[in-house]
Each structure stands twice: as C-alpha cells, then as structure tokens.
Amino acid sequence: MQTSKRVAKNTGILYARMLVTILISLYTTRLTLTALGAENFGLFGLVGGAIAMLGFLNSSMASATQRFMSVAQGAGEIYKLKCIFNVSIILHTATALIIFLVLELAGYLYFDEILNIAADRLEVARLIYQFMVISTLFSIISVPYEAVITSHENMLFYAVLGVVESLLKLAIAFYIAYSDYDHLLTYGFLMAVLPVFLLFFRQIYCHLKYEECRLGFFRYYDKHLLTQMTSFGAWSFMGSASTMIANYGQGIVLNIFFGTTVNAAQSVANQLNGQLSVLSANMLKALNPLIDKSEGAGNRDLMLKATMMGSKLSFFLIMGLHIPVLIEMPFMLNLWLKNVPDYAVIFCRLLLARSLVEHLFFPLVSAIAAVGNIRSYQITSSILTLLPLPLSYYLFQLHYPPFTLYVVFLAYAILASIIILFYAIRNCQLSLPEFLLSVILRCSLAFLVVFVISLAPYYYMEPGYTRSLATLAVSGFSFLSMVFLIGFSREERSKFNKLMVIILQKIGFKKCLAS
C-alpha cells in the first residue's frame, strides 16, 4: 500500500502541474499562431519543431539512464549509483558531439535539396536550425540530470519546473506579438534559449540535492558498467532515433508535396495530441521507477502487475479527454484558434486515434526495458517505425490526399503494438490470456460504450456551446461509471476504494470518513 500511496502522490502532483500547463499552453498556441500567421507557424513547426522531436529523443535517453539508476536503487547499491551517473555523463557528452556534427553536415542537404521553403524565408529558416542545433547540444549533455530526478521520484520539482517553462513560453508569445523584430526569427531564438536555461537550472539543483551527482570520472569509472550502459544505450538510442526520424519525417514529406500551410495543420495536431496525452505521460513518469525498482529487487510479479495496471490507466487517462474532443473537434478547434488551418480537424482526429492505440502498450515497453534484453526488440521496432514514411511518400506520388499519412501511421501503430506484446511475452513472461482479458478486452469495451453514449448530443442537438457542454457532461459521467464498472475487476475496485480513503484522509476528510 505504501507503493500505491507514493505512486498516487506523485501522479497527483503531476496532474496539478498538467492542469496549469495545459491552460497556459493552449492560450500560448493561439497567441503564437496569431502573431506568426499560418505559414510562419508551419515553417517553425517544420524547422524549429525538430527541437520538440529532439526533446522526445532526450526523454527517451533519460528513460534509459533512469532505468539503470532505478534498478541500482532497488538493489540498494549507492556506490554503483555514482558510477552510473559519471558513466552517463561521459556517454551523453560523446553522443551530443556526434549528433552536433551530424546535424551540421545534414543542414546543407536539408535546406538545399529537401525542404519546400519560400526564398524570402530561407535565411531565417537556416538561423532557426542553428539555434536548434546549439540547444540540442546542451540538452543531451543534461540528460543524466533528468534521469536522476525521475529515479528519485521527485515529481514536485519536476512539476514546478514545468509550470515555470509554460509561463516563460507564454511570456515569449506575448513578446513576439508586440515586437518590432522579425517575429519568426525572434520566436525561434527565444524558444531555443529557453531549454538551455532550464537545463542549467536542473543541473545546479541536482548537484546540490543528490549525493550521486558527484563528478569523478576516474574515481567512479567502471569498465563493465560502461560496456553495459553503452550497449543498452545504443539499442535504446536506435529505437528513439527511428521514432524521432519517423515523427519529424512526417513534416518533411507533407512539406515536399503540400507546402508549409499543411505543416501548420500538422503542428496544431501535434500540440493538441501532446496536451491531451499529458495525463497519461505523467502517470507513466510516476510509474516507471516502480517498474524498474521492482525488477531490480527481483520482484517480477510486482513488476508485471504494475505494468498491466499502468496499461489500463494509461489508456483510460487519455480516453476520458479524447472521446469528447474527437466528437466536437471542429467546434473546439474554432474556439481554440482564430483561424483553423486546412486539414487540422482530420489530422487531429486520426492522430488521437493512433494515440489511443499506442497508450495501451507504452507500459509494456517500460517492462521490456526493465528486464534489459532489448536488442532484438529495438531492431525489429526501429525497422517497422521507419516503413510508414516511404509508403506515405509513394502514396502521395499517386496523388492521395494529405491525411493519408495519418492513416498509414495509424495502421503502423496497430502492427507495432502486436510486436511490443510479442516481446513482452517472450522477455518478461507476460501472460497473454491475462493481458487480453484484463487489459485489451476491458479497455475496448469501456471505450465503445462511452463513445456510443457520448454521441447522443451530437445527433440530437445543434452545433454550439450547448451541445459541446452536453457532450462533455454525458461523456464525463459515462466515462467515470463505465471505467469503474467495466474497466476494473472487483479486486482492483476494492484496492482503488482503499487508496481513495487514504488520499481523502491525507487531505483532511478524516472526520467525514470516520462518520
């Protein structure tokens, strides 16, 4: 129960962060789109958006390092933690230098041969790219500090830093709206400086707070650990890099055939999906250390139970938001943005559908990483991840519409989920019948029932505020009831009730519960 309380506490902190950052981010996006215009917004999403993709790469690399730290914490090995930290610094510094050289060399081909950018904005695009490269260099070097914070489950600091970041992005949006300088260039520069500032702040905090953050490359050097982390990190990096290339490559393929205006619709879809997925991402950030520490302590049963519960919670946490947004997408986008780019509605709907599929299986990837045998999985996954790009390119040559790319990637998500399930069974001894019955069947039934019920206002009311509010109300009520009744077993409902009693007692309802 102590473990459940800790996960619940960390998740609660991250949810509080989410509520603040989503509200700020949605308004920031609207302000930025208005200040830049659709074409400049799409151009930044194409060139400067690589910062976000490399941010995803950093998060994946941090998860790999956090896995080693959490396993060592689970085994109670303090000296090894210091070795892991120092070896991680060495590895990420080397990785940063390699990526820096690759990005600089690739930049020449990138702008001269690939992108479809207006001549009068080409020089600005090149400058934004350089801002991104320098920002990336510092970001990768600071990855071990992100891993330290996550492995210690210090979600309060993580939440505070997230709110500060959102407020600074809002300040940047206000500044460019009233600035006399080139809005796109100013926005690209400030958005590149921001992560560097936050990462330096994170470094200072970790050195002051955590004992293992002591630099001593010779004193804490471990050749065997270096080999082990290099091997694991290389395979993990391969998987992360292929995902990054696939995600960022979508924008390039769309740009080649349809220009920066369609890239604006893609940027809107990515930002909406990112905000709606924060709930699940926060839960996984709080849960992943438990999965790793359980495996490190030799408790495979607890690790698998946490993984399957994580799969259900990951899906349910985004399902509650995705359903009303999927139904009322046109109205909500018009409410959010003054000018909705063409194809934004269908891009958003298809991307949210893909996200629903993927979130069912994300915790299984964490379980595979916790066990540590990831070579075969990463090779298979990386090859599969890159296939949708050339297929989409071929279909666009046959004059298929822009949303075809999202249909292809939705099909990929289903196939990739099957691959993940296969390796979870083989590497982690996950029970297939139990996962299918406890997770897939319950989640699918709950989604279908809630979705059908939530369609009632759509068919019987006129579009507008009243129908959207009715959809939210119907969806919310049916979501809470169906997830509780269908989504969880009787044993899980009992544990949930006990956990809720503990949480309510903690926040001051002891007398009410006692009576």
KAKAFEN-V342134 format. One record per residue. PHI is phi as a letter, one per 30 degrees, with the letter a starting at -180 (NA if undefined). OMEGA is omega as a letter, one per 40 degrees, with the letter a starting at -180 (999 if undefined). Layout:
phi->PHI omega->OMEGA
phi->PHI omega->OMEGA
This chain:
phi->NA omega->i
phi->d omega->i
phi->d omega->i
phi->d omega->i
phi->d omega->a
phi->d omega->i
phi->d omega->i
phi->d omega->i
phi->d omega->a
phi->d omega->i
phi->d omega->i
phi->d omega->i
phi->d omega->a
phi->d omega->i
phi->d omega->i
phi->d omega->i
phi->d omega->a
phi->d omega->a
phi->e omega->a
phi->d omega->a
phi->d omega->i
phi->d omega->a
phi->e omega->i
phi->d omega->a
phi->d omega->i
phi->d omega->i
phi->d omega->i
phi->d omega->i
phi->d omega->i
phi->d omega->a
phi->d omega->a
phi->d omega->i
phi->d omega->i
phi->d omega->a
phi->d omega->a
phi->d omega->a
phi->i omega->a
phi->d omega->a
phi->d omega->i
phi->d omega->i
phi->d omega->i
phi->d omega->i
phi->d omega->i
phi->d omega->i
phi->d omega->i
phi->d omega->a
phi->c omega->a
phi->d omega->i
phi->d omega->i
phi->d omega->i
phi->d omega->i
phi->d omega->i
phi->d omega->i
phi->d omega->i
phi->d omega->i
phi->d omega->i
phi->d omega->i
phi->d omega->i
phi->d omega->i
phi->d omega->i
phi->d omega->i
phi->d omega->i
phi->d omega->i
phi->d omega->i
phi->d omega->i
phi->d omega->i
phi->e omega->i
phi->d omega->a
phi->d omega->a
phi->d omega->i
phi->d omega->i
phi->d omega->i
phi->d omega->i
phi->d omega->i
phi->d omega->i
phi->i omega->a
phi->c omega->a
phi->d omega->a
phi->d omega->a
phi->d omega->i
phi->d omega->i
phi->d omega->i
phi->d omega->i
phi->d omega->a
phi->d omega->a
phi->d omega->i
phi->d omega->i
phi->d omega->i
phi->d omega->i
phi->d omega->a
phi->d omega->a
phi->d omega->i
phi->d omega->i
phi->d omega->i
phi->d omega->a
phi->d omega->a
phi->d omega->i
phi->d omega->a
phi->d omega->i
phi->e omega->i
phi->d omega->a
phi->d omega->a
phi->d omega->i
phi->d omega->i
phi->d omega->a
phi->d omega->a
phi->e omega->a
phi->d omega->i
phi->d omega->a
phi->e omega->a
phi->d omega->a
phi->d omega->a
phi->c omega->a
phi->c omega->a
phi->d omega->i
phi->c omega->a
phi->b omega->i
phi->e omega->a
phi->e omega->a
phi->d omega->i
phi->c omega->a
phi->d omega->a
phi->d omega->i
phi->d omega->i
phi->d omega->i
phi->d omega->i
phi->d omega->i
phi->d omega->i
phi->d omega->i
phi->d omega->i
phi->e omega->a
phi->d omega->a
phi->d omega->a
phi->d omega->i
phi->d omega->a
phi->d omega->i
phi->e omega->a
phi->d omega->a
phi->d omega->a
phi->d omega->i
phi->d omega->a
phi->c omega->a
phi->e omega->a
phi->e omega->a
phi->d omega->i
phi->d omega->i
phi->d omega->i
phi->d omega->a
phi->d omega->a
phi->d omega->a
phi->d omega->i
phi->d omega->i
phi->h omega->i
phi->d omega->a
phi->d omega->i
phi->d omega->i
phi->d omega->i
phi->e omega->a
phi->d omega->a
phi->d omega->a
phi->d omega->i
phi->d omega->i
phi->d omega->i
phi->e omega->i
phi->d omega->i
phi->d omega->i
phi->d omega->i
phi->d omega->i
phi->d omega->i
phi->d omega->i
phi->d omega->i
phi->d omega->i
phi->d omega->i
phi->d omega->a
phi->d omega->a
phi->d omega->i
phi->d omega->a
phi->c omega->a
phi->d omega->i
phi->d omega->i
phi->d omega->i
phi->e omega->a
phi->d omega->a
phi->d omega->a
phi->d omega->i
phi->d omega->a
phi->d omega->i
phi->d omega->a
phi->d omega->a
phi->d omega->i
phi->d omega->i
phi->d omega->i
phi->d omega->a
phi->e omega->a
phi->d omega->i
phi->d omega->i
phi->d omega->a
phi->d omega->a
phi->d omega->i
phi->d omega->i
phi->d omega->i
phi->d omega->i
phi->d omega->a
phi->d omega->a
phi->d omega->a
phi->d omega->i
phi->d omega->i
phi->d omega->a
phi->c omega->a
phi->c omega->a
phi->d omega->a
phi->d omega->i
phi->d omega->i
phi->b omega->a
phi->d omega->i
phi->a omega->a
phi->d omega->i
phi->d omega->a
phi->d omega->a
phi->c omega->i
phi->d omega->i
phi->b omega->a
phi->d omega->i
phi->d omega->i
phi->d omega->i
phi->d omega->i
phi->d omega->a
phi->d omega->a
phi->d omega->i
phi->d omega->i
phi->d omega->a
phi->d omega->a
phi->d omega->a
phi->d omega->i
phi->d omega->i
phi->d omega->i
phi->d omega->i
phi->d omega->i
phi->d omega->a
phi->d omega->a
phi->d omega->i
phi->d omega->i
phi->d omega->i
phi->d omega->i
phi->d omega->a
phi->d omega->a
phi->d omega->a
phi->d omega->i
phi->d omega->i
phi->e omega->a
phi->d omega->a
phi->d omega->a
phi->d omega->i
phi->d omega->a
phi->d omega->a
phi->d omega->a
phi->c omega->a
phi->b omega->i
phi->i omega->a
phi->d omega->i
phi->d omega->i
phi->d omega->i
phi->d omega->i
phi->d omega->i
phi->d omega->i
phi->d omega->i
phi->d omega->i
phi->d omega->i
phi->d omega->a
phi->d omega->a
phi->d omega->i
phi->d omega->i
phi->d omega->i
phi->d omega->a
phi->d omega->a
phi->d omega->a
phi->c omega->a
phi->d omega->i
phi->e omega->a
phi->d omega->a
phi->d omega->i
phi->d omega->i
phi->d omega->a
phi->d omega->i
phi->d omega->i
phi->d omega->a
phi->d omega->a
phi->e omega->i
phi->e omega->i
phi->d omega->i
phi->d omega->a
phi->d omega->a
phi->d omega->i
phi->d omega->i
phi->d omega->i
phi->d omega->i
phi->d omega->i
phi->i omega->a
phi->c omega->a
phi->d omega->a
phi->d omega->i
phi->d omega->i
phi->d omega->a
phi->d omega->i
phi->d omega->i
phi->d omega->a
phi->d omega->a
phi->d omega->i
phi->d omega->i
phi->d omega->i
phi->d omega->i
phi->d omega->a
phi->d omega->i
phi->e omega->i
phi->d omega->a
phi->d omega->a
phi->d omega->i
phi->c omega->i
phi->d omega->a
phi->d omega->i
phi->c omega->a
phi->d omega->a
phi->d omega->i
phi->d omega->i
phi->d omega->i
phi->e omega->a
phi->d omega->a
phi->c omega->a
phi->e omega->a
phi->e omega->a
phi->d omega->a
phi->d omega->i
phi->d omega->i
phi->d omega->i
phi->d omega->a
phi->d omega->a
phi->c omega->i
phi->d omega->i
phi->b omega->a
phi->d omega->i
phi->d omega->i
phi->e omega->i
phi->i omega->a
phi->d omega->a
phi->d omega->a
phi->d omega->i
phi->e omega->a
phi->d omega->a
phi->d omega->a
phi->d omega->i
phi->d omega->i
phi->d omega->i
phi->d omega->i
phi->d omega->a
phi->d omega->i
phi->d omega->i
phi->d omega->a
phi->d omega->a
phi->d omega->i
phi->d omega->a
phi->c omega->a
phi->e omega->i
phi->d omega->i
phi->d omega->i
phi->d omega->i
phi->d omega->i
phi->d omega->i
phi->d omega->i
phi->d omega->a
phi->d omega->i
phi->d omega->i
phi->j omega->a
phi->c omega->a
phi->c omega->a
phi->e omega->a
phi->d omega->i
phi->d omega->a
phi->d omega->i
phi->d omega->i
phi->d omega->a
phi->d omega->a
phi->d omega->i
phi->d omega->a
phi->d omega->a
phi->d omega->a
phi->d omega->a
phi->d omega->a
phi->d omega->a
phi->d omega->i
phi->d omega->i
phi->d omega->i
phi->d omega->i
phi->e omega->i
phi->d omega->a
phi->d omega->i
phi->d omega->i
phi->d omega->i
phi->d omega->i
phi->i omega->i
phi->d omega->a
phi->d omega->a
phi->e omega->a
phi->d omega->i
phi->e omega->i
phi->e omega->a
phi->d omega->i
phi->d omega->i
phi->d omega->a
phi->d omega->i
phi->d omega->i
phi->d omega->i
phi->d omega->a
phi->e omega->i
phi->d omega->i
phi->d omega->i
phi->d omega->i
phi->d omega->i
phi->d omega->i
phi->d omega->i
phi->d omega->a
phi->d omega->i
phi->e omega->a
phi->d omega->i
phi->d omega->i
phi->d omega->a
phi->d omega->a
phi->d omega->a
phi->c omega->a
phi->i omega->i
phi->d omega->i
phi->d omega->a
phi->d omega->i
phi->e omega->a
phi->d omega->a
phi->d omega->a
phi->d omega->a
phi->d omega->a
phi->d omega->a
phi->c omega->a
phi->d omega->a
phi->d omega->a
phi->d omega->a
phi->d omega->a
phi->d omega->i
phi->d omega->i
phi->d omega->a
phi->d omega->a
phi->d omega->a
phi->d omega->a
phi->d omega->a
phi->d omega->a
phi->d omega->i
phi->d omega->a
phi->d omega->i
phi->d omega->a
phi->e omega->i
phi->d omega->a
phi->d omega->a
phi->d omega->a
phi->c omega->a
phi->b omega->i
phi->d omega->i
phi->e omega->i
phi->k omega->a
phi->e omega->a
phi->d omega->a
phi->d omega->i
phi->d omega->i
phi->d omega->i
phi->d omega->i
phi->d omega->i
phi->d omega->a
phi->d omega->a
phi->d omega->i
phi->d omega->a
phi->d omega->a
phi->d omega->a
phi->d omega->i
phi->d omega->a
phi->d omega->a
phi->d omega->a
phi->d omega->i
phi->d omega->a
phi->d omega->a
phi->d omega->a
phi->c omega->a
phi->d omega->a
phi->c omega->i
phi->d omega->i
phi->d omega->i
phi->d omega->i
phi->d omega->i
phi->d omega->i
phi->d omega->i
phi->d omega->i
phi->d omega->i
phi->d omega->i
phi->d omega->i
phi->d omega->i
phi->d omega->i
phi->d omega->i
phi->d omega->a
phi->d omega->i
phi->d omega->i
phi->d omega->a
phi->d omega->a
phi->c omega->i
phi->j omega->i
phi->c omega->a
phi->d omega->a
phi->d omega->a
phi->d omega->a
phi->d omega->a
phi->d omega->i
phi->d omega->999
